[in-house]
Amino acid sequence: MPSSININIKTGARSSPLSKAQLAEVQAELAPFHPNVILEALFLDTVGDRDLKTSLRTLDKTDFFTRDIDQALLEGKCHIAIHSAKDLPDPLPQGIELIALTQGVDSSDSLVFNSLPVGAVIGTSSARREEEVKKLREDFRFIDIRGNIQQRLALLEQGNVDGVVIAEAALIRLGLTRLNRIHLQGPTAPLQGKLAIVARENDAQMVSLFSCLDSREIDLHVGLTPPKKEIERKAIHCPFIETLPRSFDTPNLLEIKNKFNQFTHLIFTSKQAVHYCMEFIDSAQKLEGRQIISVGKATQKTLESYGLKSLVTEEETAEGVCALLDTLMTKDSHFLWLHSAQARSVISDYFSNKNVSFTHCALYDTLPKRPTTLPNLDKVNRVCFTSPSCIDAFLEFYNEIPPLKYSFIGPVTQNHWEEKSSLNLLEQFTAIRQNQENRRYPYGTANGKKI
C-alpha cells in the first residue's frame, strides 16, 4: 500500500479521560512502526462507568469495565479495543483474542492527599490497597469510592476524603504527577500499568499490525496438547511428536479384546490411551463396572468426557500408579494397562515383581514429527515440554541446547531433560575440544605423538 495512504483502525475504548490518554499512548508507540496507521476512536461507557454503586471489593476478574466495548468489537463496530490490562476478564470472552500487551508504565499505587490529620479518611474500593495504606498509620479510616480519576480527585478537593489511592500509571498518563502523594509499597493488581489490545479471534491483519507493541514473552509448546491461554505470556503451539494407533487386528490385540470382560482393573497413563481405547473396544459402556486408574487430572478429565469415573494418582507418574495399586491389590484382581509402546517399563516391572495377573496393551506409538518449518528460536523465551518424547524430538531437530528457559510437565519429563541435556552438553564440549585439537595439530598423530 502506498505510504501516502492512511489506514484507519476503528478502536473501541472507554470514554474516560484516562482511557483517551491510553489510546493516545498506543497511537504514539505505534507511530515509529506504522506511521500511516490512524486509531479512529469509538468511545463507549461500560457497565463499570454507569454503575457507581457496586463495590469493586466484591468483584473478581469480571468484564465490569470491558463488556460493552468487547461486545462492540464482536459486532464488528471496531477492529480492536484498548483496555487497562488489569481490567481484563479471565477468561476472555469467546471470540476475542489478546493480540498485544504493552510494556506499560509504573505499576505502583500512590496515596494522593492534601493533608493527613489524625483519623484521616482514605477513599479506596480495593481491599488490597487498603491493607497497604494501613501499614502507613493505624489511625486511618476507609470508605469505598467509585468513579474515574477526575471524580475521585474531586472528592479529595471537596473535602469528602483526606486521601485517595490511585494507580501511579494513571497519574503519569494524565499529567498529574505534580500532586502530593506517597508511593505505596507491596503488591499491586496484576498487569497494572500495562495496556491490553484485543481483537476478534484469527484477525491476522490486526495481529500483524500490533505485534510490534507486544511485550509478552513467547513460549514454544512442543507437546500434543494446546497450551492454556495466558494473558501474561504468548504461546506458540507446534507439536514435535504425533501418535499413531497400532493395527487393532493383530493377534495380540484381538486376544485382549476377546477377553476384555476378564479384566477387573484398567490403567490409563495418558489421554491418548483413553481415546485409542474407545476406538479399540468400540464403546465406553464396556469399561463400566471396572475399577479405572488414571495418571493425573488430565487423563481423569478425558475419561470423564466419556462418562467414566476413575481413581487418580497423587503423583502423576508411573511410580504414582504403583503406589495406588498397592492399596487396590487383591488375589482376584486382573489388571490391564493401556499405553504407548514407548512408555517406561515401571508398571510392567511392578507387576512382575508382585507376581500378579497382569496384561499390558500397547495401543499406539509416539513418534517424532518434524514441522515443515522449524520455529525460529531467536524470538522464543521458553520451551515447554510435556513428555520425554517431546524432548527427544526437540534435540533431534535442533541438535543443540539453545540458551533458553525450559519448563516441564512432571518429574519424569524433567529428569529426562537433565539426563539428555548433560549428555548433549558433553557431546558439544567434546566436539569443541576436538576442533581445537584439529586446529592445533592439523596433521593428527604419528607414533603416539602430535604432529
C-alpha positions in Angstrom: 0.0 0.0 0.0 1.5 3.5 -0.9 2.9 5.3 2.1 0.7 8.4 1.4 -2.5 6.4 2.2 -3.6 6.3 5.9 -5.0 3.1 7.4 -7.8 3.9 9.8 -8.3 1.4 12.6 -11.6 1.8 14.4 -10.7 1.5 18.1 -13.1 0.8 21.0 -12.2 2.3 24.4 -13.9 3.7 27.5 -15.0 7.4 27.4 -13.0 8.4 30.5 -10.1 10.9 30.2 -7.7 8.2 31.3 -8.8 5.8 28.5 -8.5 8.6 25.9 -4.9 9.2 27.2 -4.3 5.4 26.9 -5.5 5.4 23.2 -3.1 8.4 22.5 -0.3 6.4 24.1 -0.9 3.4 21.9 -1.0 5.7 18.8 2.3 7.3 19.8 4.0 3.9 20.4 2.7 2.6 17.1 3.8 5.6 15.0 7.5 4.6 14.6 6.5 1.2 13.2 3.3 2.1 11.3 3.3 5.9 10.7 0.3 5.7 8.4 -2.0 3.8 10.8 -4.5 6.0 12.5 -6.5 4.9 15.5 -10.1 6.1 15.0 -11.7 6.2 18.4 -15.1 4.7 19.3 -15.6 5.8 22.9 -18.2 4.0 25.0 -19.4 3.9 28.5 -19.2 0.5 30.2 -21.1 -1.2 33.0 -18.4 0.0 35.3 -18.8 3.6 34.2 -22.6 3.6 34.6 -22.8 1.6 37.9 -21.0 3.7 40.5 -22.6 1.9 43.5 -21.3 -1.7 43.2 -18.2 -2.1 45.3 -15.2 -3.4 43.5 -14.3 -5.4 46.6 -16.9 -8.0 45.6 -15.7 -8.3 42.0 -13.1 -10.7 40.7 -11.7 -10.8 37.2 -15.0 -9.9 35.5 -15.9 -7.9 32.5 -17.2 -5.0 34.5 -15.1 -2.4 32.7 -14.8 -4.2 29.3 -18.1 -5.8 28.5 -19.7 -3.1 26.3 -16.5 -2.4 24.4 -15.9 -6.1 23.7 -19.5 -6.5 22.5 -19.0 -3.7 20.0 -15.8 -5.5 18.9 -17.6 -8.8 18.4 -20.4 -7.0 16.4 -17.8 -5.6 14.0 -18.2 -1.9 15.2 -14.5 -1.7 15.7 -11.3 -3.5 14.7 -9.6 -3.5 18.1 -10.2 -2.5 21.7 -7.8 -1.0 24.2 -8.2 -1.8 27.9 -6.3 -1.3 31.0 -4.7 -4.8 31.2 -5.7 -5.1 34.9 -9.3 -4.8 33.9 -9.3 -7.8 31.6 -11.8 -10.6 32.5 -10.4 -14.1 33.0 -11.2 -15.9 30.8 -11.5 -13.5 27.8 -14.9 -13.6 26.1 -15.3 -16.2 23.4 -14.3 -14.9 20.1 -11.9 -12.3 21.4 -8.1 -12.6 21.5 -5.4 -10.6 23.2 -3.0 -9.5 20.4 -0.7 -7.2 22.4 0.3 -6.4 25.9 2.2 -3.1 26.0 5.4 -2.5 28.1 3.4 0.0 30.1 4.4 2.4 32.8 4.9 2.5 36.6 2.9 -0.3 38.1 2.8 1.0 41.7 -0.1 2.6 43.7 0.0 6.1 45.2 -1.8 7.7 48.1 -2.8 11.2 46.9 -3.6 13.7 49.7 -3.6 17.4 50.7 -3.2 16.7 54.4 -3.5 13.6 56.6 -4.9 14.6 60.0 -5.4 12.1 62.8 -8.2 9.7 61.8 -7.9 10.8 58.1 -10.5 9.3 55.8 -9.0 7.4 52.9 -11.0 6.6 49.8 -10.4 3.3 48.1 -12.5 0.4 46.7 -9.7 -2.1 46.9 -9.1 -4.3 50.0 -5.5 -4.9 48.8 -4.8 -1.2 48.6 -6.5 -0.6 52.0 -4.1 -3.1 53.6 -1.1 -1.3 52.2 -2.3 2.1 53.4 -2.9 0.7 56.9 0.8 0.0 57.1 1.5 3.7 57.0 -0.7 4.6 60.0 -3.1 2.7 62.2 -5.5 5.7 62.7 -6.6 5.9 59.1 -10.3 5.2 58.3 -11.5 4.0 55.0 -14.6 4.4 52.8 -15.4 2.9 49.4 -15.3 5.3 46.5 -16.1 4.8 42.8 -15.7 6.8 39.6 -12.9 7.8 37.2 -9.7 9.5 38.3 -11.2 13.0 38.0 -14.2 12.1 40.0 -12.1 10.5 42.8 -9.8 13.6 42.9 -12.9 15.8 43.1 -13.9 14.0 46.3 -10.4 15.0 47.7 -10.7 18.6 46.6 -14.2 18.9 48.1 -13.0 17.5 51.4 -15.2 14.4 51.3 -12.0 12.4 51.9 -8.5 13.2 53.1 -6.7 10.9 50.6 -7.4 8.7 47.7 -5.4 5.7 46.3 -4.7 5.9 42.6 -2.6 3.9 40.3 0.7 5.8 39.6 0.3 4.9 35.9 -3.0 6.9 35.8 -1.3 9.9 37.3 1.5 9.7 34.8 -0.8 9.3 31.8 -3.0 12.2 32.9 -0.1 14.5 33.7 -0.9 14.7 37.4 2.5 13.8 38.9 2.6 17.3 40.5 0.1 16.1 43.1 1.2 15.5 46.6 1.4 11.7 47.1 3.1 8.8 48.8 4.2 5.7 46.7 2.8 2.6 48.4 4.9 -0.5 48.8 3.8 -4.1 48.3 2.0 -5.9 45.6 -0.3 -4.2 43.1 -3.0 -5.5 40.7 -1.7 -8.0 38.2 -0.7 -6.2 34.9 -1.3 -2.7 36.4 0.2 0.0 34.2 0.1 -2.1 31.0 -2.4 -1.7 28.2 -4.2 -4.7 26.5 -5.0 -4.6 22.8 -7.7 -7.1 21.9 -9.2 -8.1 18.5 -11.5 -10.7 17.2 -10.0 -14.2 17.1 -8.0 -15.1 14.0 -7.7 -11.5 12.7 -4.3 -11.9 11.2 -4.1 -8.3 10.0 -4.6 -6.8 13.4 -2.1 -9.4 14.9 0.5 -8.3 12.3 -0.1 -4.6 12.9 0.2 -4.6 16.7 2.8 -7.3 17.2 5.4 -4.6 17.4 3.8 -3.4 20.7 3.5 -6.8 22.3 5.8 -7.1 25.3 4.9 -10.7 26.3 7.5 -13.4 26.5 6.9 -16.2 24.0 6.6 -19.8 25.0 7.0 -22.6 22.4 4.9 -25.6 23.4 6.1 -28.7 21.5 3.7 -31.3 23.0 0.4 -32.6 21.6 -1.9 -30.6 23.9 -2.5 -26.9 23.0 -1.4 -24.7 25.9 -3.9 -22.9 28.2 -4.4 -19.3 27.2 -2.4 -17.0 29.4 -2.6 -13.2 29.5 1.0 -12.5 30.6 2.7 -14.9 28.1 2.3 -15.6 24.4 2.2 -19.2 23.4 3.1 -20.9 20.1 1.9 -24.4 19.7 4.0 -26.5 17.4 3.8 -30.3 18.2 7.1 -32.1 17.7 5.5 -35.5 18.1 2.5 -37.5 16.9 0.7 -40.6 18.0 -0.2 -43.3 15.6 -2.6 -46.2 16.5 -1.4 -49.7 16.0 -3.4 -52.1 14.0 -6.2 -53.5 16.1 -6.3 -56.6 14.0 -3.0 -58.1 15.3 -3.4 -61.5 17.1 -2.2 -59.9 20.4 -4.7 -57.1 20.4 -7.5 -59.4 19.2 -6.8 -61.7 22.0 -7.0 -58.8 24.5 -10.2 -57.6 23.0 -11.8 -61.1 23.2 -11.1 -61.5 26.9 -11.7 -57.8 27.8 -14.5 -58.8 30.2 -12.0 -60.7 32.4 -10.1 -57.5 33.4 -11.1 -56.1 36.8 -8.9 -53.0 36.7 -7.9 -50.7 33.8 -4.9 -48.4 34.0 -4.5 -45.3 31.7 -1.3 -43.4 31.7 -2.2 -40.8 29.1 -5.2 -39.0 27.5 -4.3 -40.6 24.1 -4.6 -44.1 25.6 -8.1 -43.3 26.6 -9.1 -42.1 23.1 -7.5 -45.1 21.4 -9.1 -47.5 23.9 -12.5 -46.2 22.9 -11.7 -46.9 19.3 -10.3 -50.3 20.2 -13.3 -51.6 22.2 -15.9 -49.7 20.2 -17.9 -48.4 23.3 -17.2 -46.7 26.6 -20.0 -48.9 28.1 -17.7 -51.9 28.0 -15.5 -50.1 30.6 -18.3 -49.7 33.1 -18.2 -51.8 36.2 -14.4 -51.9 36.4 -12.0 -50.0 38.6 -10.3 -47.4 36.4 -7.0 -45.8 37.4 -5.7 -42.6 35.7 -2.4 -40.8 35.9 -3.2 -37.2 36.7 -6.2 -35.0 36.3 -5.8 -34.5 32.6 -6.3 -38.2 32.0 -9.1 -38.3 34.6 -10.9 -35.4 32.7 -10.6 -37.3 29.4 -12.2 -40.3 31.0 -15.0 -38.1 32.4 -15.7 -36.8 28.9 -16.7 -40.4 28.1 -18.9 -40.6 31.2 -16.4 -42.7 33.2 -15.1 -42.2 36.7 -11.6 -43.1 37.8 -9.2 -43.0 40.7 -6.4 -40.5 40.1 -2.9 -40.9 41.4 -1.4 -38.4 43.8 1.8 -38.3 41.8 1.3 -38.0 38.0 3.9 -40.7 37.2 4.1 -44.5 36.7 5.5 -44.6 40.2 2.3 -42.9 41.4 0.3 -45.6 39.8 2.3 -48.3 41.6 1.7 -46.5 44.9 -2.0 -46.5 44.3 -2.0 -50.2 43.1 -0.6 -51.2 46.5 -4.0 -50.2 48.0 -6.1 -52.0 45.4 -4.4 -55.3 45.0 -6.5 -58.5 45.8 -6.0 -62.1 44.8 -8.8 -61.9 42.3 -7.5 -58.7 40.5 -6.7 -58.8 36.8 -5.1 -55.6 35.5 -5.0 -54.3 32.0 -2.6 -51.4 31.3 -3.3 -49.5 28.1 -0.5 -47.3 26.9 2.0 -46.1 24.3 4.6 -48.5 23.0 7.2 -46.0 24.1 6.1 -46.0 27.8 8.6 -46.7 30.5 8.5 -50.3 31.9 7.9 -49.2 35.6 4.4 -50.6 35.8 5.3 -53.8 34.0 8.2 -54.3 36.3 6.0 -53.6 39.3 3.5 -56.4 38.4 6.3 -58.8 37.5 7.9 -58.3 41.0 4.5 -58.7 42.6 3.7 -61.8 40.6 0.2 -60.5 39.9 -2.1 -61.3 37.0 -1.4 -58.5 34.5 -1.7 -57.7 30.8 -0.2 -54.7 29.0 -1.6 -53.4 25.8 0.4 -51.1 23.6 -2.3 -49.3 21.6 -0.2 -46.7 19.8 3.2 -45.3 19.1 4.6 -41.9 19.9 6.9 -40.7 17.2 8.8 -37.6 16.3 7.0 -35.3 13.8 9.3 -32.7 12.2 7.4 -29.5 11.3 7.6 -28.3 7.8 9.4 -25.2 9.1 11.1 -25.4 12.5 10.2 -22.5 14.8 12.8 -19.7 14.9 14.1 -19.8 18.5 15.5 -16.3 18.3 12.1 -14.9 19.3 11.3 -17.7 21.9 11.9 -17.2 25.6 10.9 -20.6 26.9 10.3 -24.1 25.5 7.7 -26.2 27.3 7.9 -30.0 27.3 5.1 -32.3 28.2 6.8 -35.7 27.8 10.2 -37.3 27.3 9.3 -37.9 23.7 9.0 -34.1 23.1 12.5 -33.7 24.5 13.9 -36.4 22.2 12.3 -34.8 19.2 13.5 -31.3 20.1 17.1 -32.4 20.5 16.9 -34.4 17.3 15.5 -31.5 15.2 17.8 -28.8 16.6 20.8 -30.9 17.6 21.8 -28.5 20.3 20.5 -26.9 23.5 19.9 -23.2 22.9 20.3 -20.8 25.8 16.6 -20.5 26.6 14.4 -21.2 29.6 12.8 -24.6 29.7 9.8 -25.9 31.6 8.5 -29.4 32.1 5.2 -31.2 32.9 6.0 -33.8 35.6 9.2 -35.0 37.3 9.8 -37.8 34.7 10.0 -35.2 31.9 12.3 -33.0 33.9 14.6 -35.9 34.8 14.7 -37.0 31.2 15.8 -33.5 30.2 18.5 -33.4 32.8 19.9 -36.7 31.5 19.7 -35.7 27.9 21.0 -32.2 28.3 24.0 -33.4 30.3 24.9 -35.8 27.6 24.2 -33.2 24.9 26.5 -30.7 26.6 29.2 -33.3 27.0 29.0 -34.1 23.3 29.2 -30.4 22.5 32.2 -30.0 24.8 33.9 -33.0 23.2 33.3 -31.6 19.7 34.7 -28.2 20.7 37.8 -29.9 22.2 38.3 -32.0 19.1 38.0 -28.9 16.9 40.6 -27.2 19.0 42.9 -30.2 18.7 42.4 -30.4 15.0 43.3 -26.7 14.5 46.4 -27.1 16.8 47.5 -30.4 15.2 46.1 -30.3 11.7 48.1 -33.4 10.7 47.0 -35.7 13.5 49.4 -38.0 15.3 52.2 -40.4 14.4 53.7 -43.0 16.8 51.5 -41.6 19.6 52.9 -38.1 19.2 51.1 -34.9 17.9 52.5 -33.7 14.6 
